[in-house]
Amino acid sequence: MLDISRRSSYYWLDTWVLANVIQLATQDFCSRYLNLKNDPCGRLYDQMTMAARSTTANIAEGNSRHSTSRETEMKLTDVARASLAELSNDYFNWLLVHEETPWSINDANRQQLLKTNLDKPTYTDDVQHLSAEHILRQKQKFSTWLNANDSLTAARCLIVLSDKLTMMLNKQMKHQQESFTEEGGFTEALSSERLQHRAKKSEEQEAPVCPKCGKPMIQRVAKKGTNAGKPFWSCSGYPECQGTRRIK
């Protein structure tokens, strides 16, 4: 049976956890370094914090739609990836404004950040509480860079973390696409459920088999033509197979 009551499992996603770390760090960055002088209207603050929020929110919402729409799940994950790119570009611009650059791909700081893996969550029944503790512990792994009294170090760190999360989201989307190709989406699942119900109903009615494909048949009522209103046997594989029999 198609399960649409699947509990949200995004709490266990490393992408969601790291997105939360980036969101918390972005909120802290904006509170510490944006002011009336460099952001007089507060637009940059809003833009950066909302892009960080959009990344986290769309990962969660996409995962929550896994059971009902694989297509929507992939689209929302892609929106999260796009929001992350927007946020990373804001940090990139912050460095340029200060006539600085991101770390080189060979920089020791960048290499260390990329090698720092998240711990696997070990939640029990108190998921929200334990997931919050887990996120805060993961954030501490990057405290050397995020808590430095230097906006440039924090910006460089968040660019690397954004790159890291982008790679993780790329893998997640690839897995979603493979899962969709193999299992289909919600529409395909409903069709399968409907066919199984028809087959079971046919067995209960001791229905004959289709003369064309051999599948069990089900009773239908003709809606038009000379036999309108009369019952007949129809292939359970309709509309792929249009085999019929008269009801004696």
C-alpha positions as CSV (number, residue, x, y, z in Angstrom):
1,M,0.0,0.0,0.0
2,L,1.2,3.5,-0.9
3,D,2.4,5.2,2.3
4,I,1.7,9.0,2.4
5,S,2.1,9.3,6.2
6,R,5.9,9.0,6.0
7,R,7.4,11.0,8.8
8,S,9.8,13.8,7.8
9,S,13.2,12.4,7.7
10,Y,15.1,15.5,6.9
11,Y,16.4,15.6,10.5
12,W,18.7,12.8,9.5
13,L,20.0,14.5,6.3
14,D,23.6,15.7,6.5
15,T,22.6,18.4,3.9
16,W,19.9,19.8,6.2
17,V,22.2,19.7,9.2
18,L,25.0,21.6,7.3
19,A,22.4,24.0,5.9
20,N,21.4,24.8,9.5
21,V,25.0,25.4,10.4
22,I,25.4,27.8,7.5
23,Q,22.1,29.6,8.4
24,L,23.2,30.1,12.0
25,A,26.6,31.3,11.0
26,T,25.1,33.7,8.4
27,Q,22.7,35.2,11.0
28,D,25.7,35.6,13.3
29,F,27.8,37.1,10.5
30,C,25.1,39.6,9.6
31,S,24.6,40.7,13.2
32,R,28.3,41.2,13.8
33,Y,29.5,42.8,10.6
34,L,26.5,44.6,8.9
35,N,25.7,48.0,10.1
36,L,24.1,51.4,9.0
37,K,27.3,52.3,7.3
38,N,27.8,49.3,5.0
39,D,24.1,48.3,4.9
40,P,22.1,51.4,5.5
41,C,18.7,50.0,4.4
42,G,19.2,46.5,5.8
43,R,18.7,45.0,2.4
44,L,21.9,42.9,2.4
45,Y,21.0,41.6,5.9
46,D,17.6,40.5,4.6
47,Q,19.0,39.0,1.4
48,M,21.7,37.0,3.1
49,T,19.6,35.7,6.0
50,M,16.6,34.8,3.7
51,A,18.9,33.0,1.2
52,A,20.3,31.0,4.1
53,R,16.8,30.3,5.4
54,S,15.6,29.3,1.9
55,T,18.3,26.7,1.6
56,T,17.4,25.0,4.9
57,A,13.6,25.3,4.3
58,N,13.6,23.9,0.8
59,I,15.7,20.9,1.8
60,A,13.2,20.1,4.5
61,E,10.1,20.8,2.4
62,G,11.5,18.8,-0.5
63,N,12.2,15.8,1.7
64,S,8.7,16.0,3.2
65,R,7.3,15.7,-0.3
66,H,9.2,12.5,-1.0
67,S,6.2,10.2,-0.7
68,T,3.7,12.3,-2.7
69,S,5.8,13.9,-5.4
70,R,9.3,13.0,-6.4
71,E,9.3,15.7,-9.0
72,T,8.5,18.4,-6.4
73,E,11.2,16.9,-4.1
74,M,13.8,17.4,-6.8
75,K,12.6,20.9,-7.7
76,L,12.7,22.1,-4.1
77,T,16.2,20.6,-3.6
78,D,17.3,22.5,-6.7
79,V,15.8,25.7,-5.3
80,A,17.8,25.1,-2.1
81,R,21.0,24.7,-4.2
82,A,20.2,28.0,-6.1
83,S,19.6,29.9,-2.8
84,L,22.9,28.6,-1.5
85,A,24.7,29.8,-4.7
86,E,23.1,33.3,-4.1
87,L,24.4,33.3,-0.5
88,S,27.9,32.2,-1.5
89,N,28.0,35.0,-4.0
90,D,27.2,37.5,-1.3
91,Y,30.2,36.3,0.7
92,F,32.3,36.4,-2.5
93,N,31.3,40.0,-3.0
94,W,32.1,40.9,0.6
95,L,35.6,39.8,0.0
96,L,35.9,41.8,-3.2
97,V,34.6,44.9,-1.5
98,H,37.4,44.5,1.0
99,E,39.8,43.9,-1.9
100,E,40.4,40.3,-0.7
101,T,39.9,36.9,-2.3
102,P,38.5,33.5,-1.3
103,W,41.0,30.9,-0.2
104,S,42.9,29.0,-3.0
105,I,41.9,25.4,-3.6
106,N,45.3,24.5,-2.2
107,D,45.0,26.6,1.0
108,A,45.4,24.6,4.2
109,N,42.3,26.2,5.7
110,R,40.1,25.2,2.8
111,Q,41.5,21.7,2.8
112,Q,40.9,21.3,6.5
113,L,37.3,22.5,6.2
114,L,36.5,20.1,3.3
115,K,38.0,17.2,5.3
116,T,35.9,18.0,8.4
117,N,33.0,15.6,8.3
118,L,29.7,15.8,10.2
119,D,28.9,13.2,12.8
120,K,26.1,10.8,12.1
121,P,22.9,11.7,14.1
122,T,21.8,9.2,16.7
123,Y,18.3,10.4,17.5
124,T,15.8,8.3,19.4
125,D,12.2,9.5,20.1
126,D,13.0,13.1,21.1
127,V,14.0,14.1,17.5
128,Q,13.6,17.8,17.6
129,H,15.5,18.3,20.8
130,L,18.3,15.9,19.9
131,S,18.6,17.3,16.3
132,A,19.0,20.8,17.7
133,E,21.8,19.6,20.0
134,H,23.4,17.7,17.1
135,I,23.4,20.9,14.8
136,L,25.0,23.0,17.6
137,R,27.7,20.3,18.0
138,Q,28.4,20.3,14.3
139,K,28.7,24.1,14.2
140,Q,31.4,23.9,16.9
141,K,33.6,21.9,14.4
142,F,34.0,25.1,12.4
143,S,34.3,27.5,15.3
144,T,38.0,28.2,14.7
145,W,37.0,30.0,11.5
146,L,33.5,31.2,12.2
147,N,34.3,32.7,15.6
148,A,37.4,34.5,14.5
149,N,37.3,38.3,15.1
150,D,37.7,38.8,11.4
151,S,34.8,39.0,8.9
152,L,37.1,37.9,6.1
153,T,38.0,34.6,7.7
154,A,34.3,34.0,8.4
155,A,33.3,34.9,4.8
156,R,36.0,32.6,3.4
157,C,34.9,29.8,5.7
158,L,31.3,30.1,4.7
159,I,32.2,30.1,1.0
160,V,33.9,26.7,1.5
161,L,31.0,25.4,3.6
162,S,28.7,26.5,0.8
163,D,30.8,24.7,-1.8
164,K,30.8,21.6,0.4
165,L,27.0,21.7,0.8
166,T,26.6,22.2,-2.9
167,M,28.5,19.0,-3.7
168,M,26.4,17.2,-1.1
169,L,23.2,18.5,-2.7
170,N,24.4,17.4,-6.2
171,K,24.8,13.9,-4.9
172,Q,21.4,14.0,-3.2
173,M,19.7,15.2,-6.4
174,K,21.4,12.5,-8.4
175,H,20.1,9.9,-5.9
176,Q,16.6,11.4,-6.2
177,Q,16.7,11.2,-10.0
178,E,17.9,7.6,-9.9
179,S,15.1,6.7,-7.4
180,F,12.5,8.5,-9.6
181,T,13.7,6.6,-12.7
182,E,13.6,3.3,-11.0
183,E,10.4,3.6,-8.8
184,G,8.5,6.4,-10.5
185,G,6.6,9.2,-8.8
186,F,3.3,9.6,-7.0
187,T,1.2,9.2,-10.1
188,E,2.9,5.9,-11.0
189,A,2.4,4.7,-7.4
190,L,-1.3,5.5,-7.5
191,S,-1.7,3.7,-10.8
192,S,0.0,0.7,-9.3
193,E,-2.3,0.8,-6.3
194,R,-5.4,1.1,-8.6
195,L,-4.3,-1.9,-10.7
196,Q,-3.7,-4.0,-7.6
197,H,-7.1,-3.1,-6.2
198,R,-8.8,-3.9,-9.5
199,A,-7.0,-7.3,-9.7
200,K,-8.1,-8.1,-6.1
201,K,-11.7,-7.1,-6.9
202,S,-11.6,-9.3,-10.0
203,E,-10.5,-12.3,-8.0
204,E,-13.3,-11.8,-5.5
205,Q,-15.8,-11.7,-8.4
206,E,-14.3,-14.8,-10.0
207,A,-13.8,-12.8,-13.1
208,P,-12.6,-14.3,-16.4
209,V,-9.2,-13.4,-17.9
210,C,-8.7,-11.0,-20.7
211,P,-8.7,-12.7,-24.2
212,K,-6.0,-10.4,-25.4
213,C,-3.4,-10.2,-22.6
214,G,-4.5,-12.8,-20.0
215,K,-4.9,-10.3,-17.1
216,P,-7.9,-10.6,-14.8
217,M,-11.0,-8.6,-15.9
218,I,-13.3,-6.3,-13.9
219,Q,-16.9,-5.3,-14.4
220,R,-17.6,-2.0,-15.9
221,V,-20.8,-0.3,-17.2
222,A,-20.9,1.0,-20.8
223,K,-21.4,4.8,-20.8
224,K,-22.3,5.3,-24.5
225,G,-23.3,3.4,-27.6
226,T,-25.9,0.8,-28.2
227,N,-24.9,-1.0,-24.9
228,A,-25.0,2.1,-22.7
229,G,-26.0,1.2,-19.2
230,K,-25.2,-2.5,-19.6
231,P,-22.4,-4.2,-17.6
232,F,-19.5,-5.9,-19.4
233,W,-16.1,-7.4,-18.5
234,S,-13.1,-5.0,-19.2
235,C,-9.4,-5.8,-18.9
236,S,-7.9,-4.6,-15.6
237,G,-5.0,-3.3,-17.7
238,Y,-7.1,-0.7,-19.4
239,P,-6.3,1.6,-21.2
240,E,-3.1,-0.2,-22.2
241,C,-5.2,-3.2,-23.1
242,Q,-8.8,-2.8,-24.3
243,G,-9.9,-6.4,-24.2
244,T,-13.6,-7.0,-23.4
245,R,-16.0,-9.8,-22.8
246,R,-19.8,-10.0,-22.6
247,I,-21.3,-10.8,-19.2
248,K,-23.4,-13.9,-19.7
